[in-house]
Amino acid sequence: MSSPAAPTPTGRLVIDLAEYGSKEHRLSPGQVAALKGADAVEVTPLGAGRYKVKAKAEVGSAAFGTGPDTVVVRIRPKVTIGRLLFLLGYAQDKGTWQKEEVEVDEAEDLLPAVARSFTRAIQQRAFAGGLLYGYRPVEDDLMTIRGRVRSDEMRRRHWSGPAIPCEYDEFTVDIAENRLLLAAARRLRALPGIIRPTRMALREIIDELVDVTPLGRGESPPTWTPSAHNARYWTALGLAEMILRGHSYEYGGGAGPTTVRVDGFLVTMWTVFEAFVTKAVRDALLQPPTGRVPGRHVTFQDETHHLDRAGLVKLKPDLICYQQASTGRRVPVAVLDAKYKIEKKADNPDTIYQLLAYCTALGLPAGHVVYAGTSTEVRRTYTLTTGTTITFHPLDLTAELSILRRQINEIASLMAPAPGA
């Protein structure tokens, strides 16, 4: 049975889906074109104007298309919104295992939850001690010397006065951290689906950052480095980066009717999972519960290894763990791939072939795969005819944080036991 149209207050069709779930809907030709052009959902005709709309790899919400054919799609993740935000934060390399800092209402969709968490992180912590100041290099023509005189610029201009080109450091709020927060606040305020109190909070944040330079059109978000100086900004900055990565965009082959506008906030779950797993396992390998392991090194997506002697067949494992030998050379001791598998078994032959290739090239007796599993699944090890073993580790993302961390530590200890363990 096809689902009835669920229009928004503006009359737009709303389709609510679970992650990788599907529903039947009656769609107009324009709505079908908008959804197919975006390639974020799969649209299958069923006849008589009915279509099956199936979520692909993304979760969140977005409006596809323009005008009367606009369709709003909301895709809810299998994990809770709070856990998803934790995974995103850790995957950005700025998360911790201490607590899930972002408080959310689990009845919310992802976009309003992110927006509300962002405003709270700013108002309750980041701005609690006032705006962050920092030094920013400035080049300007001045009537009196300040900082360093730009002699090269004077020569280039054949300088004859009166203003002197100078370069100096200015103590200002117009720094990368504040520019990033401003960009994210402006971005959220432009999106539909944000409730009025959150929208008002975003307006207050934008007003507070009035002396901060907005990003120009097409300008990349500024980078920042975690430090004691900006510690109170960390949570807000992590959310800001996530918000700007989930920005509006266009699908299609170029200008014209083949291009479909998408406005919203979408997160690709397999990239979140793989980033979280590799970074969490890396941390557990480098600093297990027994203490830091000297001489251990971990790489992501290492492309320095090949399956053939001519170096033509390049390999790129998600994670390789190295141990420094007595000669000083780094030797591979473990390899891992992360697989976010929902619809089919993680231990399919293709995955086993892939890990066998990694083990062969690296000279390892064992390979490891971590996949999104459940609390009822158990670890499985396959011994191949070559003698190589491939172990599949289920990771229950819905578990309590302490249990999730224990799962990660167990995987790391099986991959590369700490000396003396």
VENCORQUI-V793584 format. One record per backbone hydrogen bond with DSSP energy under -0.5 kcal/mol. CO is the residue of the C=O (numbers start at 0). NH is the residue of the N-H. Records with the same first field share a line. If there is no record, write none. Layout:
CO=NH, NH
This chain:
2=25
4=6
5=13
7=10
11=7
12=71
13=5, 15
14=16, 73
16=75
17=20
20=54
22=52
23=2
24=26, 50
27=31
28=32
29=33
30=34
31=35
32=36
33=37
34=38, 39, 40
39=55
40=42
41=43, 53
43=51
46=49
48=26
49=45, 46
50=24, 52
51=43, 53
52=22
53=41
56=268
58=266
59=74
60=264
61=63, 72
62=262
63=70
65=68
66=69
69=12
70=63, 72
71=14
72=61, 74
73=16, 75
74=59
75=18
79=83
80=84
81=85
82=86
83=87
84=88
85=89
86=90
87=91
88=93, 94
89=92
98=100
100=102
103=105
104=107
108=112
109=113
110=114
111=115
112=116
113=117
114=118
115=119
116=120
117=121
118=122
119=123
120=124, 125
121=126
124=127, 128
126=129
133=171
135=169
137=167
139=141, 165
141=163
147=166
148=150
149=153
150=154
151=155
152=156
153=157, 158
154=157
162=164
163=141
164=149
165=139
166=147
167=137, 169
169=135, 171
171=133
172=174
174=178
175=179
176=180
177=181
178=182
179=183
180=184
181=185
182=186
183=187
184=188
185=189
186=189
187=190
190=193
192=194
194=198
195=199
196=200
197=201
198=202
199=203
200=204
201=205
202=206
203=207
204=208
206=209
208=211
215=218
227=230
229=232, 233
230=233
232=236
233=237
234=238
235=239
236=240
237=241
238=242
239=243
240=244
241=245
243=246
248=261
250=259
255=258
259=250
260=64
261=248
262=62
264=60
266=58, 268
267=271
268=272
269=273
270=274
271=275
272=276
273=277
274=278
275=279
276=280
277=281
278=282
279=283
280=284
281=285
282=286
285=292
287=290
290=287
291=293
292=295
294=323
296=321
298=319
301=316
304=314
307=310
311=313
312=306
316=300, 301
317=300
318=335
319=298, 321
320=332, 333
321=296
322=330
324=327
328=324
330=322
333=320
334=367
335=318
336=369
338=340, 371
339=341
344=347
345=347
347=350, 351
348=352
349=353
350=354
351=355
352=356
353=357
354=358
355=359
356=360
357=361
358=362, 363
364=388
366=390
367=336
368=392
369=338
370=372, 394
373=376
379=391
381=383, 389
383=386
387=383
388=366
389=381
390=368, 392
391=379, 393
392=370
393=395
394=372, 396
395=398
399=403
400=404
401=405
402=406
403=407
404=408
405=409
406=410
407=411
408=412
409=413
410=414
411=415
417=420
